[in-house]
Amino acid sequence: MSIFDRFKKEKEAVSKKSQAPKIKEAVKKDASKPAAKKAEKKTTKKKAVSMLSRVATSTILEPVVSEKSAQLSDNNVLVFKVAKTANRVQVRNAFRELYKVTPLRVNIINNRGKRVRFGRTQGKRSDWKKAMIFLPKGVNVDIFEGV
């Protein structure tokens, strides 16, 4: 029986090789149509827009809700928790993308996670990065909706 299996495998390999050029020719014919090219261009534009917003939402994670950040918001300073790998320029561009406002300046602070204990076991909260975004006077951005 193993001899027959060997011949079957060889026939399948030969048939796959003969089908491959047909598939390539069909793809070439479809690509030559102008309507197919236009459809491809439209999808790439939508993907580019969604990628920008995805990068913005992965850079600015959440607002920091505390008494100090509430007081700072009265002085046009917003406080956000941002990605550990984000820098000032990325935070500024992400804020501009999400809220359509260009900040005056961005300060970034690395916060170390606190040491905690659960009974006998010791642990540590994860480190995180905080961004303080200074807005121009007269600009109001409501980040605390639904909080």
OpenMM code with the backbone's topology and positions (N, CA, C; nanometers):
from openmm import Vec3, app, unit

residues = "MET SER ILE PHE ASP ARG PHE LYS LYS GLU LYS GLU ALA VAL SER LYS LYS SER GLN ALA PRO LYS ILE LYS GLU ALA VAL LYS LYS ASP ALA SER LYS PRO ALA ALA LYS LYS ALA GLU LYS LYS THR THR LYS LYS LYS ALA VAL SER MET LEU SER ARG VAL ALA THR SER THR ILE LEU GLU PRO VAL VAL SER GLU LYS SER ALA GLN LEU SER ASP ASN ASN VAL LEU VAL PHE LYS VAL ALA LYS THR ALA ASN ARG VAL GLN VAL ARG ASN ALA PHE ARG GLU LEU TYR LYS VAL THR PRO LEU ARG VAL ASN ILE ILE ASN ASN ARG GLY LYS ARG VAL ARG PHE GLY ARG THR GLN GLY LYS ARG SER ASP TRP LYS LYS ALA MET ILE PHE LEU PRO LYS GLY VAL ASN VAL ASP ILE PHE GLU GLY VAL".split()
positions = [
    Vec3(0.0811, -0.1201, 0.0000),
    Vec3(0.0000, 0.0000, 0.0000),
    Vec3(0.0849, 0.1259, 0.0000),
    Vec3(0.2012, 0.1203, 0.0632),
    Vec3(0.2843, 0.2386, 0.0694),
    Vec3(0.3357, 0.2793, -0.0677),
    Vec3(0.3526, 0.1827, -0.1567),
    Vec3(0.3980, 0.2143, -0.2923),
    Vec3(0.2912, 0.2962, -0.3640),
    Vec3(0.1630, 0.2586, -0.3474),
    Vec3(0.0550, 0.3314, -0.4132),
    Vec3(0.0414, 0.4732, -0.3576),
    Vec3(0.0623, 0.4896, -0.2258),
    Vec3(0.0580, 0.6226, -0.1653),
    Vec3(0.1647, 0.7130, -0.2250),
    Vec3(0.2788, 0.6547, -0.2511),
    Vec3(0.3889, 0.7322, -0.3080),
    Vec3(0.3495, 0.7863, -0.4449),
    Vec3(0.2864, 0.7036, -0.5268),
    Vec3(0.2452, 0.7480, -0.6599),
    Vec3(0.1348, 0.8530, -0.6528),
    Vec3(0.0446, 0.8392, -0.5559),
    Vec3(-0.0618, 0.9377, -0.5390),
    Vec3(-0.0037, 1.0740, -0.5031),
    Vec3(0.0947, 1.0732, -0.4143),
    Vec3(0.1568, 1.2000, -0.3728),
    Vec3(0.2264, 1.2675, -0.4902),
    Vec3(0.2924, 1.1871, -0.5749),
    Vec3(0.3600, 1.2450, -0.6906),
    Vec3(0.2589, 1.3067, -0.7877),
    Vec3(0.1450, 1.2406, -0.8088),
    Vec3(0.0420, 1.2936, -0.8980),
    Vec3(-0.0167, 1.4232, -0.8428),
    Vec3(-0.0391, 1.4284, -0.7114),
    Vec3(-0.0928, 1.5499, -0.6493),
    Vec3(0.0047, 1.6656, -0.6634),
    Vec3(0.1345, 1.6380, -0.6465),
    Vec3(0.2353, 1.7429, -0.6597),
    Vec3(0.2385, 1.7969, -0.8018),
    Vec3(0.2267, 1.7089, -0.9001),
    Vec3(0.2274, 1.7508, -1.0404),
    Vec3(0.1035, 1.8331, -1.0719),
    Vec3(-0.0122, 1.7907, -1.0197),
    Vec3(-0.1355, 1.8650, -1.0471),
    Vec3(-0.1333, 2.0030, -0.9812),
    Vec3(-0.0734, 2.0162, -0.8634),
    Vec3(-0.0624, 2.1468, -0.7964),
    Vec3(0.0258, 2.2410, -0.8763),
    Vec3(0.1354, 2.1871, -0.9318),
    Vec3(0.2249, 2.2702, -1.0119),
    Vec3(0.1548, 2.3217, -1.1375),
    Vec3(0.0710, 2.2388, -1.1962),
    Vec3(0.0022, 2.2802, -1.3183),
    Vec3(-0.1076, 2.3825, -1.2892),
    Vec3(-0.1648, 2.3813, -1.1678),
    Vec3(-0.2699, 2.4762, -1.1326),
    Vec3(-0.2134, 2.6122, -1.0925),
    Vec3(-0.0918, 2.6172, -1.0432),
    Vec3(-0.0337, 2.7429, -0.9949),
    Vec3(-0.0261, 2.8497, -1.1031),
    Vec3(0.0197, 2.8220, -1.2263),
    Vec3(0.0230, 2.9281, -1.3281),
    Vec3(-0.1154, 2.9791, -1.3640),
    Vec3(-0.2175, 2.8935, -1.3611),
    Vec3(-0.3533, 2.9373, -1.3925),
    Vec3(-0.4019, 3.0389, -1.2898),
    Vec3(-0.3721, 3.0136, -1.1648),
    Vec3(-0.4133, 3.1055, -1.0585),
    Vec3(-0.3417, 3.2393, -1.0740),
    Vec3(-0.2121, 3.2356, -1.1045),
    Vec3(-0.1360, 3.3592, -1.1215),
    Vec3(-0.1911, 3.4410, -1.2389),
    Vec3(-0.2291, 3.3722, -1.3499),
    Vec3(-0.2840, 3.4434, -1.4647),
    Vec3(-0.4177, 3.5088, -1.4297),
    Vec3(-0.4999, 3.4401, -1.3513),
    Vec3(-0.6293, 3.4959, -1.3119),
    Vec3(-0.6100, 3.6194, -1.2259),
    Vec3(-0.5115, 3.6160, -1.1370),
    Vec3(-0.4830, 3.7316, -1.0516),
    Vec3(-0.4347, 3.8482, -1.1354),
    Vec3(-0.3492, 3.8217, -1.2351),
    Vec3(-0.2993, 3.9281, -1.3215),
    Vec3(-0.4130, 3.9926, -1.4006),
    Vec3(-0.5079, 3.9118, -1.4498),
    Vec3(-0.6203, 3.9658, -1.5264),
    Vec3(-0.7065, 4.0552, -1.4384),
    Vec3(-0.7320, 4.0136, -1.3139),
    Vec3(-0.8131, 4.0945, -1.2227),
    Vec3(-0.7419, 4.2237, -1.1853),
    Vec3(-0.6110, 4.2183, -1.1713),
    Vec3(-0.5366, 4.3369, -1.1312),
    Vec3(-0.5313, 4.4397, -1.2434),
    Vec3(-0.5440, 4.3940, -1.3688),
    Vec3(-0.5362, 4.4873, -1.4803),
    Vec3(-0.6638, 4.5691, -1.4966),
    Vec3(-0.7727, 4.5291, -1.4333),
    Vec3(-0.8973, 4.6039, -1.4435),
    Vec3(-0.8874, 4.7336, -1.3642),
    Vec3(-0.9274, 4.8482, -1.4225),
    Vec3(-0.9182, 4.9750, -1.3495),
    Vec3(-1.0120, 4.9814, -1.2301),
    Vec3(-1.1268, 4.9157, -1.2367),
    Vec3(-1.2219, 4.9191, -1.1243),
    Vec3(-1.1613, 4.8522, -1.0020),
    Vec3(-1.0857, 4.7456, -1.0231),
    Vec3(-1.0218, 4.6771, -0.9105),
    Vec3(-0.9170, 4.7673, -0.8459),
    Vec3(-0.8443, 4.8432, -0.9273),
    Vec3(-0.7444, 4.9338, -0.8728),
    Vec3(-0.8088, 5.0440, -0.7890),
    Vec3(-0.9203, 5.0988, -0.8366),
    Vec3(-0.9888, 5.2035, -0.7614),
    Vec3(-1.0392, 5.1513, -0.6289),
    Vec3(-1.0923, 5.0312, -0.6281),
    Vec3(-1.1425, 4.9726, -0.5038),
    Vec3(-1.0295, 4.9526, -0.4050),
    Vec3(-0.9116, 4.9114, -0.4545),
    Vec3(-0.7968, 4.8930, -0.3658),
    Vec3(-0.7532, 5.0254, -0.3049),
    Vec3(-0.7531, 5.1329, -0.3840),
    Vec3(-0.7121, 5.2633, -0.3334),
    Vec3(-0.8065, 5.3122, -0.2250),
    Vec3(-0.9360, 5.2932, -0.2438),
    Vec3(-1.0325, 5.3382, -0.1443),
    Vec3(-1.0127, 5.2665, -0.0121),
    Vec3(-0.9869, 5.1380, -0.0150),
    Vec3(-0.9696, 5.0632, 0.1096),
    Vec3(-0.8425, 5.1053, 0.1813),
    Vec3(-0.7366, 5.1387, 0.1077),
    Vec3(-0.6132, 5.1783, 0.1734),
    Vec3(-0.6301, 5.3116, 0.2453),
    Vec3(-0.7105, 5.4038, 0.1918),
    Vec3(-0.7330, 5.5308, 0.2593),
    Vec3(-0.8076, 5.5096, 0.3895),
    Vec3(-0.9078, 5.4235, 0.3879),
    Vec3(-0.9826, 5.3969, 0.5108),
    Vec3(-0.8931, 5.3315, 0.6140),
    Vec3(-0.8053, 5.2416, 0.5699),
    Vec3(-0.7148, 5.1764, 0.6631),
    Vec3(-0.6194, 5.2770, 0.7244),
    Vec3(-0.5727, 5.3738, 0.6469),
    Vec3(-0.4792, 5.4729, 0.6985),
    Vec3(-0.5444, 5.5582, 0.8060),
    Vec3(-0.6694, 5.5976, 0.7850),
    Vec3(-0.7402, 5.6784, 0.8842),
    Vec3(-0.7623, 5.5984, 1.0118),
    Vec3(-0.8036, 5.4731, 0.9982),
    Vec3(-0.8278, 5.3923, 1.1166),
    Vec3(-0.6979, 5.3624, 1.1898),
    Vec3(-0.5863, 5.3505, 1.1164),
    Vec3(-0.4574, 5.3255, 1.1817),
    Vec3(-0.4158, 5.4444, 1.2665),
    Vec3(-0.4411, 5.5672, 1.2185),
    Vec3(-0.4058, 5.6849, 1.2966),
    Vec3(-0.4833, 5.6891, 1.4270),
    Vec3(-0.6123, 5.6637, 1.4217),
    Vec3(-0.6913, 5.6679, 1.5437),
    Vec3(-0.6537, 5.5530, 1.6362),
    Vec3(-0.6151, 5.4380, 1.5791),
    Vec3(-0.5726, 5.3258, 1.6621),
    Vec3(-0.4434, 5.3584, 1.7347),
    Vec3(-0.3517, 5.4260, 1.6663),
    Vec3(-0.2267, 5.4666, 1.7301),
    Vec3(-0.2549, 5.5683, 1.8392),
    Vec3(-0.3465, 5.6613, 1.8132),
    Vec3(-0.3799, 5.7628, 1.9129),
    Vec3(-0.4402, 5.7004, 2.0375),
    Vec3(-0.5305, 5.6046, 2.0195),
    Vec3(-0.5936, 5.5427, 2.1357),
    Vec3(-0.5001, 5.4479, 2.2083),
    Vec3(-0.3992, 5.3967, 2.1401),
    Vec3(-0.3031, 5.3119, 2.2102),
    Vec3(-0.1947, 5.3946, 2.2781),
    Vec3(-0.1815, 5.5226, 2.2411),
    Vec3(-0.0849, 5.6099, 2.3068),
    Vec3(-0.1443, 5.6706, 2.4321),
    Vec3(-0.2604, 5.7335, 2.4205),
    Vec3(-0.3289, 5.7915, 2.5369),
    Vec3(-0.4269, 5.6868, 2.5879),
    Vec3(-0.4004, 5.6339, 2.7070),
    Vec3(-0.4788, 5.5217, 2.7565),
    Vec3(-0.6053, 5.5656, 2.8288),
    Vec3(-0.5918, 5.6565, 2.9275),
    Vec3(-0.7087, 5.6980, 3.0054),
    Vec3(-0.6755, 5.8252, 3.0814),
    Vec3(-0.7770, 5.9038, 3.1180),
    Vec3(-0.7513, 6.0217, 3.2008),
    Vec3(-0.7250, 5.9796, 3.3454),
    Vec3(-0.6438, 6.0579, 3.4133),
    Vec3(-0.6176, 6.0341, 3.5549),
    Vec3(-0.7232, 6.1116, 3.6329),
    Vec3(-0.8040, 6.0404, 3.7102),
    Vec3(-0.9123, 6.1021, 3.7863),
    Vec3(-0.8682, 6.1105, 3.9315),
    Vec3(-0.8345, 6.2315, 3.9746),
    Vec3(-0.7937, 6.2552, 4.1131),
    Vec3(-0.8258, 6.4000, 4.1481),
    Vec3(-0.8109, 6.4339, 4.2749),
    Vec3(-0.8361, 6.5728, 4.3158),
    Vec3(-0.7372, 6.6676, 4.2508),
    Vec3(-0.6126, 6.6243, 4.2472),
    Vec3(-0.5095, 6.7103, 4.1896),
    Vec3(-0.5342, 6.7333, 4.0400),
    Vec3(-0.5713, 6.6301, 3.9662),
    Vec3(-0.5963, 6.6487, 3.8234),
    Vec3(-0.7218, 6.7328, 3.7995),
    Vec3(-0.8195, 6.7252, 3.8900),
    Vec3(-0.9396, 6.8091, 3.8774),
    Vec3(-0.9044, 6.9562, 3.8987),
    Vec3(-0.8160, 6.9827, 3.9948),
    Vec3(-0.7722, 7.1215, 4.0168),
    Vec3(-0.6914, 7.1717, 3.8983),
    Vec3(-0.6071, 7.0859, 3.8427),
    Vec3(-0.5267, 7.1261, 3.7277),
    Vec3(-0.6134, 7.1526, 3.6044),
    Vec3(-0.7247, 7.0799, 3.5927),
    Vec3(-0.8100, 7.1004, 3.4758),
    Vec3(-0.8739, 7.2396, 3.4777),
    Vec3(-0.8878, 7.3004, 3.5976),
    Vec3(-0.9361, 7.4380, 3.6042),
    Vec3(-0.8360, 7.5353, 3.5426),
    Vec3(-0.7082, 7.4973, 3.5422),
    Vec3(-0.6024, 7.5817, 3.4856),
    Vec3(-0.5626, 7.5357, 3.3445),
    Vec3(-0.6527, 7.4673, 3.2738),
    Vec3(-0.6287, 7.4185, 3.1372),
    Vec3(-0.5113, 7.3206, 3.1285),
    Vec3(-0.4981, 7.2332, 3.2283),
    Vec3(-0.3980, 7.1272, 3.2256),
    Vec3(-0.4729, 6.9951, 3.2402),
    Vec3(-0.4573, 6.9071, 3.1430),
    Vec3(-0.5217, 6.7766, 3.1475),
    Vec3(-0.4172, 6.6699, 3.1776),
    Vec3(-0.4554, 6.5702, 3.2566),
    Vec3(-0.3624, 6.4663, 3.2980),
    Vec3(-0.4133, 6.3322, 3.2449),
    Vec3(-0.3243, 6.2600, 3.1741),
    Vec3(-0.3595, 6.1320, 3.1150),
    Vec3(-0.2565, 6.0262, 3.1528),
    Vec3(-0.3035, 5.9011, 3.1581),
    Vec3(-0.2149, 5.7874, 3.1675),
    Vec3(-0.1825, 5.7481, 3.0236),
    Vec3(-0.0533, 5.7374, 2.9911),
    Vec3(-0.0126, 5.7093, 2.8536),
    Vec3(0.0720, 5.5823, 2.8497),
    Vec3(0.0979, 5.5342, 2.7300),
    Vec3(0.1764, 5.4124, 2.7108),
    Vec3(0.3192, 5.4332, 2.7609),
    Vec3(0.3797, 5.3262, 2.8119),
    Vec3(0.5157, 5.3342, 2.8663),
    Vec3(0.6171, 5.3754, 2.7612),
    Vec3(0.5928, 5.3403, 2.6364),
    Vec3(0.6892, 5.3684, 2.5303),
    Vec3(0.6660, 5.5031, 2.4631),
    Vec3(0.5608, 5.5755, 2.5017),
    Vec3(0.5252, 5.7013, 2.4344),
    Vec3(0.6196, 5.8140, 2.4759),
    Vec3(0.6468, 5.9045, 2.3827),
    Vec3(0.7249, 6.0237, 2.4144),
    Vec3(0.6369, 6.1473, 2.3946),
    Vec3(0.6936, 6.2661, 2.4165),
    Vec3(0.6156, 6.3902, 2.4101),
    Vec3(0.5514, 6.4119, 2.2741),
    Vec3(0.6264, 6.3884, 2.1702),
    Vec3(0.5776, 6.4131, 2.0348),
    Vec3(0.4608, 6.3193, 2.0028),
    Vec3(0.4730, 6.1931, 2.0402),
    Vec3(0.3655, 6.0974, 2.0143),
    Vec3(0.2397, 6.1345, 2.0922),
    Vec3(0.2569, 6.1792, 2.2172),
    Vec3(0.1415, 6.2182, 2.2985),
    Vec3(0.0755, 6.3420, 2.2392),
    Vec3(0.1555, 6.4392, 2.1957),
    Vec3(0.1008, 6.5607, 2.1350),
    Vec3(0.0216, 6.5273, 2.0083),
    Vec3(0.0766, 6.4425, 1.9225),
    Vec3(0.0078, 6.4055, 1.7987),
    Vec3(-0.1187, 6.3250, 1.8262),
    Vec3(-0.1142, 6.2373, 1.9255),
    Vec3(-0.2320, 6.1576, 1.9601),
    Vec3(-0.3422, 6.2471, 2.0167),
    Vec3(-0.3063, 6.3430, 2.1004),
    Vec3(-0.4055, 6.4347, 2.1572),
    Vec3(-0.4678, 6.5183, 2.0469),
    Vec3(-0.3846, 6.5658, 1.9535),
    Vec3(-0.4348, 6.6451, 1.8410),
    Vec3(-0.5307, 6.5609, 1.7564),
    Vec3(-0.4987, 6.4331, 1.7376),
    Vec3(-0.5832, 6.3441, 1.6578),
    Vec3(-0.7171, 6.3173, 1.7267),
    Vec3(-0.7150, 6.2948, 1.8575),
    Vec3(-0.8378, 6.2589, 1.9287),
    Vec3(-0.9291, 6.3782, 1.9547),
    Vec3(-0.8729, 6.4914, 1.9981),
    Vec3(-0.9542, 6.6042, 2.0433),
    Vec3(-0.9515, 6.7245, 1.9493),
    Vec3(-0.8737, 6.7191, 1.8411),
    Vec3(-0.8662, 6.8272, 1.7410),
    Vec3(-0.8195, 6.9597, 1.8029),
    Vec3(-0.7321, 6.9507, 1.9045),
    Vec3(-0.6765, 7.0681, 1.9714),
    Vec3(-0.5260, 7.0482, 1.9812),
    Vec3(-0.4487, 7.1511, 1.9454),
    Vec3(-0.3039, 7.1434, 1.9578),
    Vec3(-0.2616, 7.1952, 2.0947),
    Vec3(-0.1969, 7.1124, 2.1766),
    Vec3(-0.1561, 7.1580, 2.3100),
    Vec3(-0.0368, 7.2530, 2.3033),
    Vec3(-0.0263, 7.3381, 2.4071),
    Vec3(0.0878, 7.4285, 2.4149),
    Vec3(0.2156, 7.3523, 2.4458),
    Vec3(0.2088, 7.2653, 2.5458),
    Vec3(0.3247, 7.1832, 2.5797),
    Vec3(0.2773, 7.0556, 2.6481),
    Vec3(0.3679, 6.9590, 2.6544),
    Vec3(0.3382, 6.8299, 2.7152),
    Vec3(0.4521, 6.7947, 2.8099),
    Vec3(0.4179, 6.7684, 2.9357),
    Vec3(0.5154, 6.7195, 3.0330),
    Vec3(0.4864, 6.5724, 3.0598),
    Vec3(0.5928, 6.4934, 3.0713),
    Vec3(0.5758, 6.3498, 3.0936),
    Vec3(0.6495, 6.3095, 3.2205),
    Vec3(0.5830, 6.2242, 3.2990),
    Vec3(0.6379, 6.1801, 3.4274),
    Vec3(0.6290, 6.0282, 3.4327),
    Vec3(0.7394, 5.9621, 3.4696),
    Vec3(0.7382, 5.8184, 3.4927),
    Vec3(0.7040, 5.7928, 3.6383),
    Vec3(0.6039, 5.7120, 3.6630),
    Vec3(0.5643, 5.6777, 3.7993),
    Vec3(0.5998, 5.5328, 3.8266),
    Vec3(0.6691, 5.5089, 3.9359),
    Vec3(0.7020, 5.3730, 3.9754),
    Vec3(0.5835, 5.3113, 4.0473),
    Vec3(0.5632, 5.1838, 4.0255),
    Vec3(0.4563, 5.1127, 4.0944),
    Vec3(0.4904, 5.0959, 4.2418),
    Vec3(0.3894, 5.1058, 4.3262),
    Vec3(0.4126, 5.0961, 4.4700),
    Vec3(0.4279, 4.9508, 4.5128),
    Vec3(0.5036, 4.9311, 4.6197),
    Vec3(0.5179, 4.7983, 4.6799),
    Vec3(0.3927, 4.7704, 4.7610),
    Vec3(0.3373, 4.6526, 4.7444),
    Vec3(0.2161, 4.6166, 4.8172),
    Vec3(0.2344, 4.4793, 4.8808),
    Vec3(0.1516, 4.4520, 4.9821),
    Vec3(0.1544, 4.3217, 5.0484),
    Vec3(0.0130, 4.2652, 5.0523),
    Vec3(0.0059, 4.1368, 5.0303),
    Vec3(-0.1195, 4.0639, 5.0454),
    Vec3(-0.0940, 3.9527, 5.1467),
    Vec3(-0.1130, 3.9854, 5.2733),
    Vec3(-0.0807, 3.8887, 5.3781),
    Vec3(0.0698, 3.8711, 5.3858),
    Vec3(0.1156, 3.7489, 5.3649),
    Vec3(0.2596, 3.7224, 5.3704),
    Vec3(0.3291, 3.7495, 5.2375),
    Vec3(0.2553, 3.7505, 5.1278),
    Vec3(0.3178, 3.7664, 4.9969),
    Vec3(0.3351, 3.9145, 4.9627),
    Vec3(0.4504, 3.9445, 4.9079),
    Vec3(0.4786, 4.0812, 4.8660),
    Vec3(0.4635, 4.0912, 4.7150),
    Vec3(0.4262, 4.2096, 4.6699),
    Vec3(0.4117, 4.2326, 4.5271),
    Vec3(0.4440, 4.3756, 4.4918),
    Vec3(0.4241, 4.4088, 4.3660),
    Vec3(0.4526, 4.5437, 4.3185),
    Vec3(0.3518, 4.5766, 4.2090),
    Vec3(0.2937, 4.6948, 4.2181),
    Vec3(0.2061, 4.7406, 4.1104),
    Vec3(0.2918, 4.7781, 3.9909),
    Vec3(0.2326, 4.7744, 3.8736),
    Vec3(0.3109, 4.8011, 3.7526),
    Vec3(0.3453, 4.9489, 3.7414),
    Vec3(0.4602, 4.9767, 3.6797),
    Vec3(0.5014, 5.1143, 3.6540),
    Vec3(0.4122, 5.1727, 3.5448),
    Vec3(0.3956, 5.3065, 3.5452),
    Vec3(0.3136, 5.3702, 3.4441),
    Vec3(0.3656, 5.5100, 3.4156),
    Vec3(0.3206, 5.5651, 3.3064),
    Vec3(0.3670, 5.6965, 3.2619),
    Vec3(0.2495, 5.7917, 3.2579),
    Vec3(0.2721, 5.9145, 3.3068),
    Vec3(0.1679, 6.0167, 3.3136),
    Vec3(0.2078, 6.1342, 3.2259),
    Vec3(0.1106, 6.1878, 3.1525),
    Vec3(0.1354, 6.3047, 3.0674),
    Vec3(0.0465, 6.4184, 3.1132),
    Vec3(0.1074, 6.5353, 3.1335),
    Vec3(0.0330, 6.6572, 3.1660),
    Vec3(0.0310, 6.7422, 3.0397),
    Vec3(-0.0895, 6.7655, 2.9884),
    Vec3(-0.1067, 6.8362, 2.8613),
    Vec3(-0.1616, 6.9753, 2.8904),
    Vec3(-0.0864, 7.0775, 2.8520),
    Vec3(-0.1241, 7.2168, 2.8750),
    Vec3(-0.1963, 7.2689, 2.7511),
    Vec3(-0.3176, 7.3202, 2.7715),
    Vec3(-0.3998, 7.3707, 2.6614),
    Vec3(-0.3943, 7.5227, 2.6552),
    Vec3(-0.4199, 7.5814, 2.5382),
    Vec3(-0.4263, 7.7278, 2.5287),
    Vec3(-0.5473, 7.7819, 2.6045),
    Vec3(-0.5413, 7.9090, 2.6404),
    Vec3(-0.6521, 7.9713, 2.7137),
    Vec3(-0.7760, 7.9762, 2.6266),
    Vec3(-0.8907, 7.9560, 2.6899),
    Vec3(-1.0175, 7.9612, 2.6195),
    Vec3(-1.0590, 7.8312, 2.5526),
    Vec3(-0.9745, 7.7294, 2.5559),
    Vec3(-1.0069, 7.6011, 2.4954),
    Vec3(-1.0537, 7.5066, 2.6037),
    Vec3(-1.1722, 7.4495, 2.5874),
    Vec3(-1.2252, 7.3545, 2.6841),
    Vec3(-1.2399, 7.2185, 2.6196),
    Vec3(-1.1806, 7.1179, 2.6807),
    Vec3(-1.1943, 6.9796, 2.6358),
    Vec3(-1.2506, 6.9016, 2.7513),
    Vec3(-1.3681, 6.8404, 2.7303),
    Vec3(-1.4336, 6.7676, 2.8383),
    Vec3(-1.3932, 6.6201, 2.8312),
    Vec3(-1.2973, 6.5800, 2.9155),
    Vec3(-1.2513, 6.4415, 2.9169),
    Vec3(-1.3202, 6.3607, 3.0254),
    Vec3(-1.3942, 6.4239, 3.1147),
    Vec3(-1.4546, 6.3547, 3.2259),
    Vec3(-1.6014, 6.3209, 3.2017),
    Vec3(-1.6418, 6.3133, 3.0730),
    Vec3(-1.7809, 6.2758, 3.0442),
    Vec3(-1.8025, 6.1317, 3.0860),
    Vec3(-1.9084, 6.1083, 3.1591),
    Vec3(-1.9432, 5.9731, 3.1990),
    Vec3(-1.8560, 5.9155, 3.3085),
    Vec3(-1.7739, 5.9978, 3.3742),
    Vec3(-1.6859, 5.9456, 3.4813),
    Vec3(-1.7573, 5.9620, 3.6133),
] * unit.nanometer
topology = app.Topology()
chain = topology.addChain("A")
for resn in residues:
    res = topology.addResidue(resn, chain)
    for name in ("N", "CA", "C"):
        topology.addAtom(name, app.Element.getBySymbol(name[0]), res)
